[in-house]
Amino acid sequence: MGRTLAPYSMQIEAIEERLKKFRRGLRREDQTALDSIMRAARYQLQSGVLAASPNPFDSVALSALIDQERRLCAYQSEIEDLRNQLQVLGKEFSVVRSMAV
């Protein structure tokens, strides 16, 4: 028996092809964002293959959301680290300032 679904990588290409005119209508920074979403979908290629969904856009959208969540968590961690560094610097500044008086 033959395949019932096209290979996932070809499905992603077909989605990109369908979105060409839409992409062209976007502002440049939004085109970059859409390109990033599609890169995220290709990055998660193996999970899309395993899902074998008749609607590959589901996998593309979820891949993009996973990528965004991963980045958001990294940014939140980085912000927390910067806050901690700022607190340490603030305490050090207070000590130096009190010594100068």
Order of alpha helices (4+ residues) and beta strands (2+ residues): alpha-alpha-alpha-alpha-alpha
